[in-house]
Amino acid sequence: MRTSILLILLVALSAMVLLCGCDQRNPRVLIKTELGDITVEIYVREAPITATNFLTYVREGRFEGATFYRTVTMDNQPDNDIKIEVIQGGLKEDEDGRGLGPIEHETTAQTGVLHKDGTVSMARLEPGTASSEIFICVNDQPDLDFGGRRNSDWQGFAAFGQVVDGMETVRVIHLQPAEGQYLNPEIEITGVVLLSE
């Protein structure tokens, strides 16, 4: 009888550990800017390559001196048939050599993380060229998903997180003065801090 009770307790404890493991929270990162803070949840399980790359930059302090330097609005992309709305930031030219090099492209078809309002994603040229530059969607941007029409390669961009607090800051940055699509002045990122693992 005593052995049966111990066995039941052991099974219950194991089940609780498994359930707790399935309910772990995603890491959160605080992006501090001169115009306000942005808190981002990072989807490590869904987009492991892209999320790990971003978190490596955060943990190693590689975003020091980064800025938000680009805003894409409905009014400043006259040559694009497919319009998008995003802000973009990172190391830009990376003159100090803080970049880690390009990573493998994770499509939204692989991850299931779509470009919704507040989604955080990797800027790139060709698939497999993303490294340190991120963008945040303003409103839903389905043409940035796999199969979307923004790029002729149809591969979309690698989304890996979501703004959970601070979309008002994103929208303020989005509306700052710009020359073409480039913010003038750029918006300083004053800190990028890992809040939770």
N, CA, C and O of each residue as an XYZ file, in Angstrom:
788
protein
N       0.828     -1.202      0.000
C       0.000      0.000      0.000
C       0.868      1.259      0.000
O       0.641      2.199     -0.762
N       1.879      1.242      0.892
C       2.767      2.386      1.008
C       3.534      2.600     -0.293
O       3.741      3.737     -0.717
N       3.955      1.502     -0.924
C       4.683      1.575     -2.196
C       3.783      2.158     -3.280
O       4.240      2.948     -4.106
N       2.522      1.778     -3.283
C       1.571      2.293     -4.279
C       1.374      3.796     -4.134
O       1.305      4.517     -5.129
N       1.284      4.262     -2.906
C       1.108      5.699     -2.669
C       2.341      6.467     -3.127
O       2.233      7.522     -3.752
N       3.522      5.922     -2.806
C       4.761      6.566     -3.250
C       4.852      6.603     -4.774
O       5.281      7.602     -5.352
N       4.453      5.524     -5.411
C       4.479      5.466     -6.873
C       3.529      6.501     -7.477
O       3.871      7.175     -8.449
N       2.332      6.622     -6.894
C       1.361      7.617     -7.373
C       1.907      9.020     -7.198
O       1.777      9.853     -8.094
N       2.525      9.293     -6.042
C       3.101     10.611     -5.809
C       4.233     10.909     -6.791
O       4.359     12.031     -7.279
N       5.051      9.901     -7.076
C       6.156     10.073     -8.014
C       5.636     10.370     -9.419
O       6.168     11.238    -10.110
N       4.605      9.656     -9.836
C       3.998      9.900    -11.154
C       3.396     11.297    -11.201
O       3.556     11.998    -12.200
N       2.708     11.719    -10.146
C       2.105     13.054    -10.106
C       3.173     14.137    -10.153
O       3.021     15.138    -10.854
N       4.261     13.933     -9.400
C       5.352     14.905     -9.398
C       5.988     15.004    -10.776
O       6.289     16.103    -11.241
N       6.197     13.869    -11.433
C       6.766     13.868    -12.788
C       5.864     14.611    -13.765
O       6.341     15.368    -14.610
N       4.563     14.390    -13.642
C       3.612     15.077    -14.525
C       3.660     16.578    -14.306
O       3.600     17.354    -15.259
N       3.772     16.992    -13.024
C       3.843     18.426    -12.734
C       5.101     19.049    -13.333
O       5.053     20.159    -13.863
N       6.225     18.341    -13.251
C       7.478     18.845    -13.815
C       7.341     18.987    -15.323
O       7.775     19.987    -15.895
N       6.742     17.998    -15.969
C       6.549     18.061    -17.423
C       5.643     19.217    -17.808
O       5.918     19.933    -18.771
N       4.563     19.401    -17.058
C       3.645     20.499    -17.353
C       4.321     21.843    -17.152
O       4.136     22.759    -17.952
N       5.092     21.965    -16.105
C       5.802     23.227    -15.864
C       6.787     23.497    -16.987
O       6.955     24.643    -17.404
N       7.442     22.446    -17.483
C       8.398     22.616    -18.579
C       7.715     23.084    -19.849
O       8.299     23.842    -20.624
N       6.478     22.640    -20.074
C       5.754     23.026    -21.285
C       5.239     24.459    -21.190
O       4.925     25.082    -22.204
N       5.156     24.973    -19.973
C       4.560     26.292    -19.781
C       5.611     27.385    -19.510
O       5.285     28.472    -19.035
N       6.872     27.069    -19.824
C       7.907     28.068    -19.585
C       7.648     29.305    -20.431
O       7.210     29.216    -21.578
N       7.929     30.460    -19.836
C       7.752     31.719    -20.562
C       8.910     31.925    -21.514
O      10.034     31.491    -21.262
N       8.618     32.582    -22.590
C       9.665     32.943    -23.542
C      10.541     34.042    -22.946
O      10.070     34.818    -22.115
N      11.816     34.122    -23.359
C      12.655     35.234    -22.907
C      12.048     36.568    -23.338
O      11.384     36.667    -24.369
N      12.293     37.583    -22.522
C      11.857     38.941    -22.855
C      13.060     39.866    -22.840
O      13.956     39.743    -22.005
N      13.055     40.800    -23.790
C      14.157     41.742    -23.945
C      13.587     43.153    -23.923
O      12.583     43.442    -24.575
N      14.241     44.025    -23.165
C      13.871     45.435    -23.104
C      14.787     46.225    -24.028
O      16.006     46.220    -23.857
N      14.196     46.905    -25.011
C      14.935     47.790    -25.910
C      14.634     49.214    -25.446
O      13.512     49.703    -25.577
N      15.666     49.868    -24.902
C      15.505     51.237    -24.417
C      15.898     52.198    -25.533
O      16.951     52.046    -26.152
N      15.043     53.189    -25.785
C      15.372     54.209    -26.778
C      15.191     55.582    -26.148
O      14.587     55.718    -25.084
N      15.712     56.578    -26.808
C      15.565     57.941    -26.292
C      14.117     58.425    -26.340
O      13.791     59.446    -25.733
N      13.242     57.710    -27.052
C      11.833     58.092    -27.132
C      10.914     57.199    -26.305
O       9.699     57.399    -26.286
N      11.497     56.213    -25.619
C      10.694     55.303    -24.808
C      11.188     53.884    -24.927
O      12.094     53.586    -25.706
N      10.580     53.006    -24.141
C      11.014     51.608    -24.070
C      10.094     50.696    -24.878
O       8.911     50.975    -25.071
N      10.692     49.590    -25.345
C       9.964     48.558    -26.089
C      10.336     47.215    -25.474
O      11.517     46.877    -25.405
N       9.351     46.446    -25.027
C       9.612     45.109    -24.490
C       9.173     44.077    -25.521
O       8.060     44.127    -26.045
N      10.077     43.139    -25.798
C       9.871     42.151    -26.855
C       9.940     40.745    -26.274
O      10.856     40.433    -25.512
N       8.987     39.904    -26.625
C       9.025     38.484    -26.282
C       9.670     37.743    -27.442
O       9.312     37.962    -28.599
N      10.630     36.859    -27.133
C      11.410     36.173    -28.163
C      10.950     34.722    -28.259
O      10.901     34.016    -27.252
N      10.612     34.278    -29.467
C      10.073     32.935    -29.689
C      11.189     31.945    -30.005
O      11.435     31.608    -31.163
N      11.858     31.487    -28.948
C      13.015     30.603    -29.108
C      12.603     29.245    -29.674
O      13.301     28.698    -30.528
N      11.488     28.700    -29.214
C      11.072     27.372    -29.689
C      10.611     27.415    -31.137
O      10.920     26.513    -31.914
N       9.882     28.448    -31.501
C       9.340     28.527    -32.860
C      10.407     28.883    -33.896
O      10.408     28.337    -34.999
N      11.311     29.793    -33.545
C      12.332     30.290    -34.485
C      13.712     30.194    -33.831
O      14.325     31.220    -33.536
N      14.210     28.967    -33.601
C      15.418     28.801    -32.792
C      16.675     29.455    -33.363
O      17.472     30.005    -32.603
N      16.870     29.409    -34.666
C      18.084     29.980    -35.253
C      18.067     31.498    -35.122
O      19.032     32.101    -34.652
N      16.976     32.101    -35.535
C      16.865     33.558    -35.540
C      16.826     34.112    -34.119
O      17.492     35.104    -33.822
N      16.053     33.482    -33.246
C      15.943     33.945    -31.864
C      17.276     33.824    -31.135
O      17.668     34.734    -30.404
N      17.973     32.711    -31.329
C      19.270     32.520    -30.675
C      20.271     33.563    -31.161
O      21.058     34.084    -30.370
N      20.246     33.869    -32.447
C      21.125     34.904    -32.987
C      20.869     36.240    -32.293
O      21.806     36.889    -31.830
N      19.604     36.650    -32.220
C      19.258     37.916    -31.578
C      19.682     37.925    -30.111
O      20.259     38.905    -29.640
N      19.400     36.846    -29.390
C      19.741     36.786    -27.975
C      21.251     36.802    -27.757
O      21.719     37.315    -26.741
N      22.013     36.255    -28.687
C      23.475     36.316    -28.594
C      23.946     37.765    -28.669
O      24.811     38.175    -27.895
N      23.389     38.538    -29.589
C      23.719     39.968    -29.671
C      23.394     40.675    -28.353
O      24.163     41.512    -27.879
N      22.239     40.325    -27.769
C      21.820     40.967    -26.522
C      22.765     40.580    -25.391
O      23.288     41.453    -24.698
N      22.990     39.284    -25.195
C      23.827     38.813    -24.080
C      25.251     39.340    -24.163
O      25.868     39.626    -23.136
N      25.777     39.468    -25.371
C      27.172     39.885    -25.541
C      27.329     41.401    -25.678
O      28.434     41.887    -25.918
N      26.235     42.148    -25.528
C      26.306     43.604    -25.587
C      26.657     44.146    -26.961
O      27.226     45.233    -27.068
N      26.331     43.412    -28.007
C      26.712     43.807    -29.362
C      25.835     44.915    -29.945
O      26.170     45.483    -30.984
N      24.714     45.229    -29.286
C      23.859     46.312    -29.771
C      24.251     47.673    -29.183
O      23.548     48.661    -29.397
N      25.340     47.731    -28.460
C      25.783     49.016    -27.910
C      26.030     50.001    -29.058
O      26.753     49.696    -30.006
N      25.422     51.176    -28.956
C      25.569     52.182    -30.002
C      24.628     51.994    -31.185
O      24.710     52.739    -32.162
N      23.727     50.999    -31.111
C      22.776     50.772    -32.200
C      21.730     51.880    -32.230
O      21.551     52.611    -31.256
N      21.045     51.990    -33.363
C      19.989     52.987    -33.524
C      18.826     52.386    -34.301
O      18.970     51.368    -34.979
N      17.680     53.031    -34.188
C      16.628     52.869    -35.188
C      16.908     53.946    -36.224
O      16.934     55.134    -35.903
N      17.115     53.532    -37.460
C      17.571     54.464    -38.490
C      16.675     54.506    -39.722
O      16.904     55.311    -40.624
N      15.669     53.658    -39.770
C      14.827     53.611    -40.970
C      13.372     53.510    -40.568
O      13.018     52.781    -39.642
N      12.532     54.253    -41.275
C      11.089     54.141    -41.115
C      10.470     54.001    -42.498
O      10.722     54.811    -43.390
N       9.668     52.976    -42.662
C       8.991     52.761    -43.943
C       7.512     53.030    -43.715
O       6.841     52.311    -42.975
N       7.018     54.073    -44.361
C       5.629     54.495    -44.200
C       4.898     54.368    -45.535
O       5.520     54.108    -46.566
N       3.611     54.546    -45.514
C       2.831     54.449    -46.747
C       3.225     55.541    -47.749
O       2.976     55.408    -48.947
N       3.836     56.613    -47.254
C       4.142     57.753    -48.119
C       5.567     57.783    -48.665
O       5.847     58.589    -49.552
N       6.484     56.939    -48.175
C       7.877     57.092    -48.597
C       8.444     55.904    -49.369
O       9.650     55.657    -49.340
N       7.580     55.176    -50.052
C       8.028     54.047    -50.883
C       7.348     54.102    -52.261
O       6.655     53.165    -52.655
N       7.554     55.205    -52.984
C       6.832     55.412    -54.238
C       7.139     54.372    -55.312
O       6.317     54.153    -56.202
N       8.288     53.738    -55.251
C       8.661     52.778    -56.288
C       8.228     51.356    -55.971
O       8.502     50.442    -56.749
N       7.557     51.151    -54.846
C       7.122     49.814    -54.457
C       5.631     49.642    -54.687
O       4.820     50.401    -54.158
N       5.278     48.647    -55.473
C       3.856     48.339    -55.668
C       3.244     47.776    -54.385
O       2.079     48.030    -54.080
N       4.040     47.009    -53.638
C       3.575     46.419    -52.387
C       4.114     47.264    -51.247
O       5.322     47.288    -51.010
N       3.243     47.948    -50.548
C       3.632     48.848    -49.470
C       3.682     48.106    -48.134
O       2.871     47.216    -47.875
N       4.637     48.481    -47.299
C       4.737     47.939    -45.953
C       4.929     49.095    -44.974
O       5.194     50.228    -45.376
N       4.791     48.790    -43.675
C       5.033     49.780    -42.626
C       5.863     49.125    -41.529
O       5.397     48.217    -40.840
N       7.106     49.598    -41.374
C       8.019     49.048    -40.369
C       8.974     50.139    -39.895
O       9.140     51.173    -40.543
N       9.601     49.877    -38.736
C      10.798     50.630    -38.357
C      11.944     49.632    -38.323
O      11.750     48.467    -37.976
N      13.136     50.086    -38.683
C      14.288     49.191    -38.749
C      15.431     49.757    -37.922
O      15.659     50.966    -37.893
N      16.145     48.864    -37.252
C      17.275     49.295    -36.440
C      18.319     48.217    -36.316
O      18.144     47.089    -36.775
N      19.409     48.594    -35.683
C      20.514     47.669    -35.480
C      21.834     48.400    -35.594
O      21.949     49.564    -35.211
N      22.823     47.711    -36.122
C      24.180     48.244    -36.210
C      24.434     49.031    -37.482
O      25.473     49.680    -37.611
N      23.502     48.984    -38.426
C      23.598     49.687    -39.707
C      24.837     49.237    -40.461
O      24.898     48.083    -40.883
N      25.823     50.099    -40.648
C      27.021     49.705    -41.401
C      27.973     48.826    -40.595
O      28.880     48.229    -41.177
N      27.802     48.726    -39.288
C      28.648     47.898    -38.428
C      30.130     48.234    -38.588
O      30.961     47.354    -38.810
N      30.438     49.514    -38.472
C      31.823     49.963    -38.646
C      32.752     49.426    -37.566
O      33.962     49.358    -37.780
N      32.209     49.040    -36.401
C      33.041     48.531    -35.310
C      33.211     47.018    -35.350
O      33.882     46.450    -34.488
N      32.617     46.364    -36.330
C      32.774     44.918    -36.463
C      32.107     44.112    -35.375
O      32.636     43.080    -34.963
N      30.937     44.565    -34.889
C      30.234     43.840    -33.831
C      29.327     42.740    -34.365
O      28.822     41.919    -33.599
N      29.121     42.723    -35.677
C      28.239     41.724    -36.266
C      28.828     40.330    -36.210
O      30.047     40.158    -36.196
N      27.950     39.333    -36.176
C      28.366     37.935    -36.077
C      28.317     37.202    -37.415
O      28.641     36.016    -37.475
N      27.930     37.865    -38.455
C      27.822     37.197    -39.746
C      26.417     36.682    -39.987
O      25.596     36.647    -39.070
N      26.136     36.280    -41.225
C      24.780     35.888    -41.608
C      24.347     34.557    -41.007
O      25.169     33.713    -40.650
N      23.028     34.399    -40.906
C      22.444     33.164    -40.373
C      21.522     32.547    -41.419
O      21.116     33.197    -42.382
N      21.208     31.286    -41.203
C      20.274     30.563    -42.074
C      18.892     31.207    -41.990
O      18.456     31.632    -40.920
N      18.219     31.272    -43.121
C      16.903     31.909    -43.190
C      15.816     30.960    -42.706
O      15.649     29.872    -43.257
N      15.069     31.371    -41.670
C      13.913     30.620    -41.186
C      12.653     31.305    -41.700
O      12.352     32.426    -41.290
N      11.927     30.662    -42.575
C      10.731     31.279    -43.139
C       9.562     31.189    -42.165
O       9.581     30.399    -41.221
N       8.559     32.002    -42.410
C       7.356     31.942    -41.588
C       6.597     30.633    -41.809
O       5.823     30.214    -40.948
N       6.813     29.985    -42.960
C       6.205     28.678    -43.198
C       6.808     27.631    -42.261
O       6.125     26.690    -41.856
N       8.088     27.797    -41.920
C       8.749     26.877    -40.995
C       8.379     27.164    -39.546
O       8.167     26.241    -38.760
N       8.301     28.451    -39.193
C       8.143     28.826    -37.784
C       6.699     29.050    -37.357
O       6.358     28.863    -36.189
N       5.858     29.446    -38.291
C       4.479     29.802    -37.955
C       4.343     31.178    -37.336
O       3.240     31.574    -36.959
N       5.450     31.928    -37.221
C       5.418     33.281    -36.652
C       5.191     34.261    -37.796
O       6.084     34.487    -38.612
N       4.006     34.837    -37.854
C       3.627     35.703    -38.965
C       3.883     37.170    -38.627
O       4.016     37.541    -37.460
N       3.949     37.989    -39.661
C       4.234     39.419    -39.510
C       2.944     40.191    -39.200
O       2.276     40.727    -40.084
N       2.633     40.220    -37.910
C       1.464     40.940    -37.396
C       1.918     42.275    -36.813
O       3.115     42.562    -36.768
N       0.976     43.079    -36.374
C       1.301     44.346    -35.718
C       2.201     44.080    -34.516
O       1.810     43.355    -33.601
N       3.399     44.657    -34.507
C       4.327     44.477    -33.403
C       5.274     43.305    -33.539
O       6.097     43.086    -32.650
N       5.191     42.541    -34.619
C       6.118     41.424    -34.819
C       7.526     41.950    -35.067
O       7.720     42.937    -35.776
N       8.507     41.271    -34.469
C       9.917     41.603    -34.654
C      10.517     40.578    -35.608
O      10.297     39.376    -35.459
N      11.276     41.062    -36.591
C      11.782     40.201    -37.649
C      13.168     40.672    -38.077
O      13.627     41.739    -37.671
N      13.825     39.865    -38.899
C      15.174     40.168    -39.369
C      15.133     40.827    -40.743
O      14.478     40.336    -41.662
N      15.847     41.950    -40.869
C      16.038     42.566    -42.180
C      17.072     41.736    -42.940
O      17.954     41.126    -42.336
N      16.958     41.718    -44.260
C      17.891     40.947    -45.081
C      17.892     41.478    -46.492
O      17.023     42.261    -46.877
N      18.874     41.048    -47.261
C      18.855     41.233    -48.712
C      18.395     39.912    -49.307
O      17.195     39.712    -49.497
N      19.325     39.002    -49.607
C      18.964     37.665    -50.086
C      18.671     36.758    -48.891
O      19.115     37.049    -47.780
N      17.925     35.654    -49.098
C      17.750     34.692    -48.001
C      19.113     34.197    -47.513
O      19.987     33.868    -48.315
N      19.283     34.149    -46.200
C      20.554     33.709    -45.639
C      21.567     34.817    -45.449
O      22.743     34.539    -45.216
N      21.136     36.082    -45.542
C      22.059     37.206    -45.344
C      21.756     38.012    -44.078
O      22.479     38.961    -43.776
N      20.710     37.658    -43.335
C      20.360     38.408    -42.121
C      21.434     38.202    -41.061
O      22.001     37.118    -40.931
N      21.702     39.275    -40.301
C      22.687     39.141    -39.221
C      22.285     39.959    -38.001
O      21.865     39.392    -36.992
N      22.406     41.291    -38.075
C      22.205     42.130    -36.893
C      21.040     43.105    -37.006
O      20.682     43.744    -36.017
N      20.446     43.235    -38.178
C      19.421     44.267    -38.387
C      18.028     43.691    -38.180
O      17.675     42.653    -38.739
N      17.247     44.388    -37.367
C      15.884     43.947    -37.078
C      14.893     44.993    -37.558
O      15.249     46.149    -37.787
N      13.641     44.570    -37.707
C      12.571     45.534    -37.928
C      11.356     45.130    -37.117
O      11.191     43.970    -36.741
N      10.512     46.111    -36.857
C       9.268     45.884    -36.124
C       8.116     46.329    -37.004
O       8.117     47.441    -37.533
N       7.134     45.452    -37.158
C       5.979     45.749    -38.005
C       5.055     46.756    -37.341
O       4.794     46.686    -36.140
N       4.566     47.691    -38.143
C       3.511     48.606    -37.736
C       2.278     48.182    -38.530
O       2.224     48.349    -39.748
N       1.297     47.637    -37.831
C       0.121     47.007    -38.443
C       0.523     45.656    -39.042
O       1.711     45.348    -39.138
N      -0.463     44.855    -39.443
C      -0.191     43.535    -40.021
C       0.476     43.687    -41.389
O       0.095     44.548    -42.182
N       1.479     42.838    -41.657
C       2.245     42.916    -42.905
C       2.352     41.534    -43.552
O       3.441     40.961    -43.578
N       1.260     40.988    -44.071
C       1.295     39.626    -44.631
C       2.214     39.484    -45.843
O       2.649     38.372    -46.146
N       2.522     40.570    -46.543
C       3.418     40.469    -47.692
C       4.875     40.277    -47.291
O       5.740     40.130    -48.154
N       5.156     40.277    -45.978
C       6.492     39.963    -45.485
C       6.615     38.502    -45.073
O       7.708     38.044    -44.739
N       5.491     37.755    -45.093
C       5.504     36.328    -44.780
C       5.984     35.516    -45.977
O       6.081     36.037    -47.088
N       6.285     34.235    -45.746
C       6.635     33.321    -46.831
C       5.521     33.348    -47.885
O       4.341     33.226    -47.554
N       5.904     33.507    -49.139
C       4.928     33.612    -50.217
C       4.423     35.020    -50.434
O       3.684     35.275    -51.384
N       4.814     35.945    -49.561
C       4.387     37.335    -49.691
C       5.023     38.016    -50.893
O       6.041     37.561    -51.414
N       4.411     39.107    -51.325
C       4.797     39.749    -52.580
C       5.833     40.861    -52.446
O       6.207     41.465    -53.451
N       6.308     41.148    -51.229
C       7.252     42.255    -51.081
C       8.585     41.967    -51.789
O       9.167     42.859    -52.405
N       9.065     40.714    -51.699
C      10.303     40.328    -52.383
C      10.006     39.340    -53.491
O       9.121     38.494    -53.365
N      10.754     39.452    -54.578
C      10.503     38.572    -55.724
C      10.925     37.128    -55.467
O      10.554     36.239    -56.233
N      11.700     36.873    -54.395
C      12.097     35.480    -54.098
C      11.013     34.729    -53.328
O      11.130     33.518    -53.145
N       9.971     35.407    -52.876
C       8.810     34.820    -52.199
C       9.150     34.142    -50.868
O       8.311     33.439    -50.305
N      10.350     34.342    -50.369
C      10.769     33.660    -49.140
C      10.385     34.418    -47.871
O      10.452     33.863    -46.774
N       9.989     35.661    -48.012
C       9.600     36.441    -46.848
C      10.770     36.722    -45.928
O      11.931     36.567    -46.308
N      10.450     37.136    -44.712
C      11.455     37.490    -43.723
C      11.311     36.581    -42.510
O      10.289     35.916    -42.343
N      12.340     36.555    -41.661
C      12.384     35.630    -40.522
C      11.892     36.315    -39.256
O      12.659     36.984    -38.563
N      10.619     36.147    -38.963
C      10.021     36.704    -37.745
C      10.402     35.842    -36.552
O      10.455     34.616    -36.658
N      10.670     36.487    -35.403
C      11.140     35.715    -34.253
C      10.656     36.253    -32.912
O      11.050     35.725    -31.872
N       9.818     37.283    -32.901
C       9.376     37.825    -31.625
C       8.202     38.765    -31.787
O       7.714     38.997    -32.892
N       7.758     39.304    -30.654
C       6.572     40.149    -30.629
C       6.711     41.222    -29.561
O       7.116     40.933    -28.435
N       6.380     42.444    -29.907
C       6.327     43.513    -28.907
C       5.165     43.222    -27.963
O       4.027     43.049    -28.399
N       5.461     43.169    -26.669
C       4.415     42.938    -25.665
C       4.139     44.194    -24.848
O       3.141     44.267    -24.130
N       5.019     45.179    -24.959
C       4.805     46.461    -24.294
C       5.636     47.512    -25.040
O       6.798     47.274    -25.369
N       5.032     48.667    -25.301
C       5.777     49.744    -25.934
C       5.458     49.983    -27.393
O       6.239     50.631    -28.089
N       4.325     49.476    -27.881
C       3.971     49.761    -29.281
C       3.763     51.253    -29.508
O       3.918     51.742    -30.627
N       3.410     51.982    -28.438
C       3.284     53.437    -28.602
C       4.640     54.048    -28.952
O       4.704     55.013    -29.714
N       5.718     53.500    -28.407
C       7.066     53.977    -28.750
C       7.389     53.639    -30.201
O       7.944     54.468    -30.922
N       7.046     52.424    -30.633
C       7.268     52.027    -32.031
C       6.553     53.003    -32.968
O       7.122     53.440    -33.968
N       5.312     53.339    -32.639
C       4.534     54.231    -33.509
C       5.096     55.659    -33.499
O       5.046     56.349    -34.517
N       5.622     56.098    -32.373
C       6.259     57.417    -32.325
C       7.508     57.427    -33.215
O       7.715     58.368    -33.980
N       8.326     56.397    -33.116
C       9.523     56.306    -33.967
C       9.126     56.286    -35.438
O       9.763     56.930    -36.272
N       8.074     55.545    -35.746
C       7.604     55.406    -37.127
C       7.260     56.756    -37.754
O       7.375     56.931    -38.967
N       6.839     57.702    -36.927
C       6.394     58.998    -37.437
C       7.448     60.104    -37.317
O       7.145     61.273    -37.555
N       8.671     59.747    -36.952
C       9.730     60.759    -36.812
C      10.159     61.280    -38.187
O       9.953     60.608    -39.198
N      10.762     62.484    -38.224
C      11.203     63.060    -39.499
C      12.219     62.155    -40.195
O      13.084     61.554    -39.557
N      12.091     62.077    -41.511
C      12.984     61.220    -42.291
C      13.288     61.867    -43.631
O      12.494     62.640    -44.168
N      14.450     61.531    -44.152
C      14.815     61.881    -45.532
C      14.654     60.605    -46.336
O      15.450     59.675    -46.208
N      13.625     60.565    -47.162
C      13.266     59.295    -47.790
C      12.813     58.359    -46.690
O      11.883     58.671    -45.946
N      13.465     57.210    -46.582
C      13.114     56.246    -45.541
C      14.068     56.297    -44.349
O      13.925     55.514    -43.410
N      15.039     57.210    -44.379
C      16.063     57.214    -43.331
C      15.811     58.325    -42.316
O      15.753     59.507    -42.656
N      15.664     57.904    -41.059
C      15.356     58.836    -39.979
C      16.455     59.883    -39.838
O      17.644     59.564    -39.869
N      16.039     61.131    -39.684
C      16.985     62.223    -39.508
C      16.441     63.163    -38.430
O      15.557     63.976    -38.698
N      16.978     63.047    -37.204
C      18.117     62.210    -36.797
C      17.682     60.770    -36.505
O      16.500     60.481    -36.322
N      18.679     59.875    -36.469
C      18.425     58.505    -36.058
C      18.022     58.487    -34.589
O      18.365     59.395    -33.832
N      17.291     57.448    -34.191
C      16.827     57.323    -32.811
C      17.778     56.398    -32.059
O      17.911     55.221    -32.396
N      18.422     56.931    -31.058
C      19.427     56.172    -30.316
C      18.772     55.056    -29.499
O      17.771     55.266    -28.815
N      19.365     53.868    -29.591
C      19.005     52.751    -28.716
C      19.968     52.824    -27.539
O      21.162     52.568    -27.693
N      19.453     53.172    -26.368
C      20.316     53.442    -25.223
C      20.646     52.203    -24.404
O      21.499     52.248    -23.517
N      19.972     51.099    -24.700
C      20.262     49.854    -24.004
C      19.384     48.737    -24.522
O      18.242     48.960    -24.922
N      19.934     47.525    -24.511
C      19.165     46.326    -24.869
C      19.456     45.308    -23.770
O      20.578     44.817    -23.647
N      18.429     44.995    -22.970
C      18.624     44.241    -21.732
C      17.754     42.993    -21.736
O      16.564     43.056    -22.042
N      18.356     41.862    -21.395
C      17.600     40.623    -21.248
C      16.882     40.652    -19.903
O      17.523     40.701    -18.853
N      15.554     40.621    -19.934
C      14.760     40.702    -18.707
C      14.536     39.345    -18.078
O      14.501     39.220    -16.854
N      14.381     38.311    -18.923
C      14.116     36.971    -18.413
C      14.605     35.952    -19.419
O      14.655     36.209    -20.621
N      14.961     34.797    -18.906
C      15.421     33.683    -19.761
C      14.274     32.732    -20.016
O      14.446     31.730    -20.710
